[in-house]
């Protein structure tokens, strides 16, 4: 490596951190979508919100109950009627039952993987990675295929960690990460004096420090550009230069426009809306997801943890997990529908696998990848519909079996991209986005 190249890279690291308060990895997290041929789509949907149920939810106690099965299989819960004729779900999801006429359930999904990590990567990517090729998550793929609005990241993730991978697309398609429990600041409610100040989520590493104004940012950016031109002349052959310049410019755009911060400011919402989602981190994440989509983000995901219910499955579901999911899911679907956004937004609620139909000695259910169910809504998905079924004891799909590849292919069909749609990797390799997936046509409106 030339000394000029080294100096260039050292300056970018120091300049990014010192002038903007961001580290190089923070810049690399920013979505690097530039206008591309074929980025427009004839699909009905333009956005995706994924609710991730980390740990593997007992979908047999949620979306696919077996009330006529033996006691050790059917468990403690009973099904209830919903707003969709003929569809029943758990009695502990009453709010979701009222919006089921806007949703679809896939009950015949299976992949056979019982490991948390491998199953999570497969479910969130829609294609099973191999030793030689790692496939990107649905969020990274969406960021690659669809352009966001200016000043808004294409792909946003609430919280750190998880099994989301950028795969062969590269680091530039990582999500903008937001952690509401870190980097919070009080904000004053708008025209609601009786409401206490709400914590305001911050993008990790993409916020101006206290006392640092937009004018100061402009001055330092001008200085940086002057140095940049010198380095560009010295090192204009390095591929990384152009890439990092794009990351830097998008960071500047986001900071200047402040659209992301405004989207995260839930205090702008009426009390009734915030109460509907829930005045807690999960409820705010759901509401901010809608606001980010409304502002122009393409893929937003948030997580509900705790679904690894090896013991006391029914107590955990009844007292904690199902009420939390029920509130935020019903609020999100209902809110999108009332705002006319559900037609253009796919809501996808899933976890890495299901859980054993047979209840164990600790009143829990164990890992089970041979059958699971997921919920979809909006974006061209058929409403008030159940696809497929499992056998009498929920052990395996009985009809219309499908795999994660097919779910992903169907979602991206709604975005206007068939599973055979070809993209070229940074190394120049053409790859079909979901090579083993098929669109589930009965699931489409």
Secondary structure by P-SEA (a helix, b strand, c coil): ccaaaaaaaaaaaaaaaacccccaaaaaacccccccccccccccccbbbbbcccccccccccccccccccccccccbbbbbcccccccccccaaaaaaaccccccccccccccccaaaaaaaaaacccccccbbbbcaaaaaaaccccccccccbbbcccccccccccccccccccccccccbbbbbbbcccccccbbbbbbcccccccccccaaaaaaaaaaaaaaaaaaaaaccccaaaaaaaaaaaaaaaaaaaaaaaaaaccccccaaaaaaacccaaaaaaaaaaaaaaacccbbbbbbcccccccaaaaaaacccaaaaaaaaaaaaaaaaaacccccbbbbbbcccccccccccccccccccccbbbbbbccccccccccccccccccccccccccaaaaaaaaaaaacccccccccccccccccccccccccccccc
